[in-house]
Amino acid sequence: MINLTIRKSRRNKYAKWKLMADLLIRNAIFSEQEENADDNPFPITGRTTKMLSNKHFKRLLTKELISAKKNISGASAINLKKLYIQLHLNEDALAKLNSSEWHVKAQAIQELGIMEQKEYLNKIYRLTNNKNDLVRMEAQTNIVKLYGFKGLRFLDVISYQLTEWQQIALLKELSMLPPENFNKIEKWLKSKNTSVIAFALKLTRTYHRFELYDQVIECLSHENEEIRFEAIYTLEKIYNIDTADVLLERYEYETLKNQKAIVSVMQNIASDESIPMLISFLNQGDNDLKRMIVRTVAHINTSSLLQLKELQTAQEYPLEQIIKQIEGEIK
């Protein structure tokens, strides 16, 4: 009963705090202050002012403020930023940013990014190469959130690998911004950090940077399999009349994964002239690869299936079944 009484008391207290925080945030959102009226603070009740000395209430208020900021934009978002600074919550975030605990530091980075506190840009930038994965990822993502495409300058200095998930997260942040013709991709394509090269290739194909075609071709000879894999799919987005031949010449030197990537890309960039060479690849490789080759050949020209049926091995397993399967798909 004592335990239940204490829990009920805490719930009631929390509900009152949340009501106070919601009222303060709502008043700020719907305030009609001029955009540049920084000298006019939002009215705060004496009780709320007193409660700001309570770290638990302040934590709740910060959480509610951040949650609200995520979902609005325009003048209301500007008002929330003003309220955030008026309550000195940015100073609390700065203290957390200097914490020795990685999860506290990561939380502070995220908070400052959401609240668009650009004055802390340099402090966050220093953390883009932090040894802790989560701190590093939060710093990189929020630098881009705060500074846009220019924020990608951390790619010049990072020594740790960008995970696949982090690359996707960065591309997502960039997709929310108007595209810019940033000119550092060529430099990143020659980075000593393989993950930076992979990300630069993703940027090249996402933003269709045709002028980097020759640099992408060079990546086809990179010793790292993943770099070559990304280069293959990048060429699909910036190809020219020679690209199909270049990839087909590369085919026999590639790993099975990259051979499948080449065959897949051929569906969108190859012409009838590529069909004989693709058919010659049926003499080797596993059944999945053979199925991909037949599907690609049929995609380029459906009548080429007749040519496939004339092969000596066309009546043997597994090619006979593969051809019938692809014919059924086309029908």
Steps between C-alpha positions, in 0.01 A plus 500: 500500500787735578655420164171559317447827685847624403450400137160673487652814650775497240253450214291795621810715530616399153155581354512850656852558368399387153201734506728792595749409226227459236345836590836676474580336165152565361520868591836526323373321188200728463680818603471785251838656578693646211758261354793718604361600839775327696482754782140411585504190720200272518295545820573227756303455820676527835418138576662381176805717567533345842463149357792556259734438792364143515716286270221245450254766387762657276569160340128455432469851358800446271354171376162660423664798330713278275200283416301807397789644295528179297146536372469868409675755282484868408433773756386253765830310477689828535299578812591165653869569433464836677327338796771233516769768529293717736477209743878443468438140393777540243744547787385172650553333162851645484578354843377161377711542186809518720399190696737202515205263454450422131121460515460840670726658239304339215170621648635856523611495135156385389329764714716785366443381145122487533495843665728637222762641735758591235725683746613159627596384151876488564459297819279248322733489199789385722291197596448379140812286539434392858602146591148416618274386216178660626662835586671508163181417309291757687764767441524427128123489450436820692784690333320434172167593663649833616727584209359315198731374225789708635483289815640206305847651540553253784558241225838665447625401844317196638713191556221266615275317255156631409257216557244417231226615736676833558542558127126447456429739790719770345337461159159531667602828665635631168178404319314754714722782373502676164781340291832681473780456250764419763839436343676275750368166377799452269732536799295253705513246216876485562479481879707251699184418696310241293165588658546863391556381141186285522298796627643728231385248238151505652502880482614484138210281394241667723575841351586372149847652484582406140823701504648246744459210256876445449566500875227240551652284225829509693318362804423183301865405549504564874627213715194520726204293379239736652649801321475318167143395587398863566679614184303249289166630624617861473582451133142391445390856588766689301566261212592582141523292180822329615395403851348162412819389324716619791297299751488189282878508464528524876263207559744205497730668755222562750366315804164321474325785684634759258433280197135494607510879537638538145232271354230691690625836373507367142121488502488880495804600298574219249389463139468203263876518437563386858286186475761261348750577774236460770403162355866392508496550877250215533787251475601582856354624825233371736135446417385834645747683280388302192139589580595868524684484166203339321262755656727789394536366145121467473456849646728650234323316219232235554571337163850415626345209691485320164874544475539352848296193405748421224782453749632149549429518872147640453350152534697421814447581867489772625487718187192329360300574816637856524396584143150362561474704822600825330261429209222456756589831664486681166164349411 
